[in-house]
Amino acid sequence: MDKFAALFGRQGGAVIAMVHVRALPGTPRNTQKLPEIIDEALQESEIYCKAGVDAIMLENMHDLPYLVPDKIGPEVVASMTAVACHVRRMVPNLPCGIQVLSGANNAAIAIAQAAGLNFIRAEGFVFSHVADEGLMNACAGEMMRYRRFIQAENILTFTDIKKKHRSSHAITADLSISETARAAEFFGSDGVIVTGTETGKPVSCQDLKAVQQNVNIPVLVGSGVTSQNVSDYISANALIVGSHFKRDGLWSNELIPKRVETFMKKVRKIR
């Protein structure tokens, strides 16, 4: 908890705002040059900063359809590094993180190290599962060794557990979310992320409580937090929020500054 509190300046209710980076060059939905993509990421980051979020996280959410980790090309890593470096320069004092889809956790660590970011979101840390992009194998051993190899232990790793976003956990159906959380803690996760059924869908309060009662590391809510339900989740150490800030609450739509401002006013009032 000490590292978390030192980074975010609080132990509970930190708001991590998502920048859904537009489709990168080389991916099927790309329609923009990299400078345009960077400019849009900077605009969103500025909106978040003005609203007073506690942190920003970058994610290549528009790179549909996603690839399994070993198929992620160097063009994605290079583009995300460029985006990350520009955002870091614009917000030098705000905690920043990154996720590279899908499950490209070593790449995320390398980008974070190169760009001076503070944390990553990692998929598939413990126990394998089947996602819509393919088989996602557990990566904790390899990932933590890689973090050590490039001397990036200062970069915190927040890890999804029993991720439900279009994923099947039939292989580990006999393991509860609490057992999975404890395994992630045992393998060195700096914080575990509990998610809803898909992007933008609320987390089960029962799941959140079960995980909070069974680990001694930070617990983050990874989807579905809104101005209407934030009181249900404010006990979590951090709230990762993206879809709610977009028009109609849809992650692929444009960011609406007023939605961010309203959310942060509500958070400041209740925490």
C-alpha positions in Angstrom: 0.0 0.0 0.0 2.9 2.4 0.7 4.0 2.5 -3.0 0.4 3.1 -4.1 -0.1 5.9 -1.6 3.2 7.5 -2.5 2.3 7.5 -6.2 -1.3 8.6 -6.0 -1.2 10.7 -2.9 -4.0 8.7 -1.3 -4.9 5.2 -0.4 -8.5 5.1 -1.6 -10.7 6.4 -4.3 -8.0 7.5 -6.7 -9.4 8.2 -10.2 -7.4 6.8 -13.1 -8.9 8.3 -16.3 -8.5 6.4 -19.6 -7.2 7.8 -22.8 -8.4 5.4 -25.5 -5.7 6.1 -28.1 -7.1 6.1 -31.7 -6.3 3.2 -34.0 -2.6 3.1 -34.6 -0.8 2.9 -38.0 -0.8 -0.7 -39.2 -4.1 -1.7 -37.5 -7.3 -2.3 -39.5 -9.3 0.7 -38.3 -6.5 3.3 -38.6 -7.5 6.4 -40.5 -5.1 9.0 -39.0 -1.4 9.8 -39.1 0.5 9.4 -35.9 0.8 13.2 -35.2 -3.0 13.5 -35.3 -3.4 10.5 -32.9 -0.9 12.1 -30.6 -2.7 15.5 -30.7 -6.0 13.9 -29.8 -4.4 12.0 -26.9 -2.9 15.3 -25.6 -6.3 17.0 -25.9 -8.0 14.3 -23.8 -5.1 14.4 -21.2 -5.5 18.2 -20.9 -9.3 17.8 -20.3 -8.6 15.2 -17.6 -5.9 17.4 -15.9 -8.2 20.4 -15.8 -10.9 18.3 -14.2 -8.5 17.1 -11.4 -8.2 13.4 -12.0 -5.6 11.6 -10.0 -3.9 9.8 -12.9 -4.1 9.1 -16.6 -3.7 5.7 -18.4 -3.1 5.2 -22.1 -4.6 2.2 -23.9 -4.7 1.2 -27.6 -8.4 0.3 -27.3 -9.2 1.2 -31.0 -6.7 -1.4 -32.4 -9.5 -3.9 -33.1 -9.4 -6.8 -33.7 -6.8 -7.5 -31.0 -3.8 -9.8 -31.3 -2.4 -12.2 -28.7 0.7 -10.9 -27.1 3.4 -12.6 -29.2 1.8 -11.2 -32.4 2.0 -7.5 -31.4 4.1 -5.7 -34.0 6.9 -3.2 -33.5 4.8 -0.5 -35.2 2.3 -0.7 -32.2 5.1 -0.5 -29.6 6.8 2.4 -31.5 3.5 4.4 -31.9 2.5 3.9 -28.2 5.9 5.0 -27.1 5.6 8.2 -29.1 2.1 8.9 -27.6 3.4 8.1 -24.1 6.4 10.4 -24.4 4.3 13.4 -25.6 1.7 12.9 -22.8 4.4 12.5 -20.2 6.0 15.8 -21.3 2.6 17.6 -21.1 1.8 16.3 -17.6 5.2 15.8 -15.9 3.8 15.6 -12.4 0.7 13.5 -12.9 0.9 9.7 -12.4 0.6 8.1 -15.8 0.3 4.5 -16.9 -0.2 2.3 -20.0 -1.9 -0.9 -21.2 -1.0 -2.5 -24.5 -3.7 -4.8 -25.9 -3.9 -7.5 -25.8 -1.7 -8.7 -23.0 1.5 -7.2 -24.4 2.7 -6.6 -20.8 6.4 -6.7 -21.5 5.9 -4.1 -24.2 3.9 -2.0 -21.7 6.8 -2.2 -19.2 9.3 -1.2 -21.9 7.2 1.8 -23.0 6.7 2.9 -19.4 10.4 2.7 -18.7 11.3 4.6 -21.9 8.6 7.3 -21.5 8.9 7.8 -17.7 5.5 6.4 -16.9 4.6 5.1 -13.4 2.5 2.0 -13.8 1.0 -0.5 -16.3 -2.2 -2.6 -16.5 -1.4 -6.2 -17.2 -3.7 -9.0 -18.5 -3.2 -12.7 -17.9 -0.9 -12.3 -14.9 -1.9 -15.6 -13.2 -3.8 -18.5 -14.6 -4.6 -19.0 -18.3 -7.9 -18.1 -19.9 -9.5 -18.0 -23.3 -10.3 -14.5 -24.7 -11.9 -13.5 -28.0 -8.5 -12.9 -29.4 -7.2 -16.3 -28.4 -5.5 -18.2 -25.6 -4.0 -15.9 -23.0 -1.4 -17.7 -20.9 -0.2 -16.7 -17.5 2.8 -14.3 -17.7 3.8 -13.4 -14.1 7.1 -15.3 -14.1 8.3 -13.9 -17.5 6.9 -10.4 -16.9 8.4 -9.9 -13.5 11.8 -11.2 -14.7 11.6 -8.8 -17.6 10.8 -5.9 -15.3 13.8 -6.8 -13.2 16.0 -7.3 -16.4 15.4 -3.7 -17.6 15.6 -2.3 -14.1 12.0 -1.1 -14.1 10.9 -2.2 -10.6 9.8 1.3 -9.9 7.0 0.8 -12.4 3.9 -0.6 -10.6 2.0 -3.5 -12.2 -1.7 -3.6 -11.7 -3.1 -6.9 -12.8 -6.5 -8.1 -14.0 -7.9 -11.1 -12.3 -10.7 -13.3 -13.7 -11.1 -10.7 -16.4 -14.6 -11.1 -17.7 -14.3 -8.9 -20.8 -15.4 -11.5 -23.4 -13.2 -14.1 -21.7 -13.8 -17.7 -20.7 -12.4 -19.0 -17.4 -13.6 -22.6 -17.9 -10.0 -23.9 -17.4 -10.0 -22.3 -13.9 -13.7 -22.6 -13.0 -12.8 -24.3 -9.8 -10.9 -21.2 -8.6 -12.8 -18.3 -7.0 -11.9 -14.7 -7.7 -10.5 -14.4 -4.2 -8.2 -17.4 -4.8 -7.1 -15.8 -8.1 -6.4 -12.5 -6.3 -4.3 -14.2 -3.6 -2.3 -16.0 -6.3 -1.6 -12.6 -8.0 -0.5 -11.2 -4.7 1.8 -14.2 -4.1 3.4 -13.7 -7.5 4.2 -10.0 -6.8 1.3 -8.0 -8.3 1.3 -4.4 -7.0 -2.5 -4.3 -7.2 -5.4 -6.4 -8.6 -8.1 -5.2 -10.9 -11.7 -6.4 -10.7 -13.8 -5.9 -13.8 -17.4 -6.2 -15.0 -18.7 -8.5 -17.8 -17.3 -6.2 -20.5 -16.0 -2.7 -21.2 -18.2 -0.1 -19.4 -20.2 -2.7 -17.4 -20.3 -2.4 -13.6 -18.3 -4.6 -11.3 -20.1 -7.0 -9.0 -20.0 -5.4 -5.5 -19.8 -9.0 -4.1 -16.7 -9.7 -6.1 -15.1 -6.4 -5.0 -15.8 -7.1 -1.4 -14.5 -10.7 -1.6 -11.2 -9.6 -3.1 -10.8 -6.7 -0.7 -11.2 -9.1 2.2 -8.6 -11.6 0.9 -5.6 -9.6 -0.2 -3.3 -7.0 1.4 -2.5 -5.2 -1.8 -4.5 -2.4 -3.6 -7.7 -3.4 -5.2 -8.8 -1.4 -8.3 -12.2 -1.3 -10.0 -11.6 -1.7 -13.8 -14.9 -1.0 -15.5 -18.4 0.4 -15.2 -18.0 3.2 -12.7 -20.3 6.2 -13.3 -21.4 9.4 -11.5 -24.5 7.4 -10.4 -22.8 4.4 -8.9 -19.4 5.7 -7.8 -20.5 5.6 -4.1 -20.7 1.8 -4.4 -17.0 1.6 -5.4 -15.3 4.4 -3.6 -13.9 2.0 -1.1 -11.6 0.6 -3.8 -8.1 1.9 -3.8 -8.6 3.2 -7.4 -11.3 3.5 -10.0 -10.3 3.2 -13.7 -12.8 5.2 -15.6 -13.1 5.7 -19.4 -16.4 4.8 -21.0 -18.5 7.0 -18.6 -16.6 10.1 -19.8 -17.5 9.6 -23.4 -20.7 10.6 -25.3 -23.6 8.2 -24.4 -21.2 6.3 -22.1 -19.6 4.5 -25.1 -15.8 4.1 -25.0 -15.4 4.7 -28.8 -17.2 8.1 -28.7 -15.6 11.5 -28.1 -14.7 12.7 -24.7 -17.2 15.0 -23.1 -15.5 17.4 -20.6 -18.7 18.1 -18.7 -19.0 14.4 -17.8 -15.5 14.4 -16.4 -16.1 17.5 -14.4 -19.4 16.2 -13.0 -17.8 12.9 -12.0 -14.9 14.5 -10.3 -17.1 16.9 -8.3 -19.1 13.9 -7.1 -15.9 12.0 -6.1 -14.5 14.9 -4.2 -17.7 15.2 -2.3 -17.9 11.6 -1.2 -14.3 10.7 -0.5 
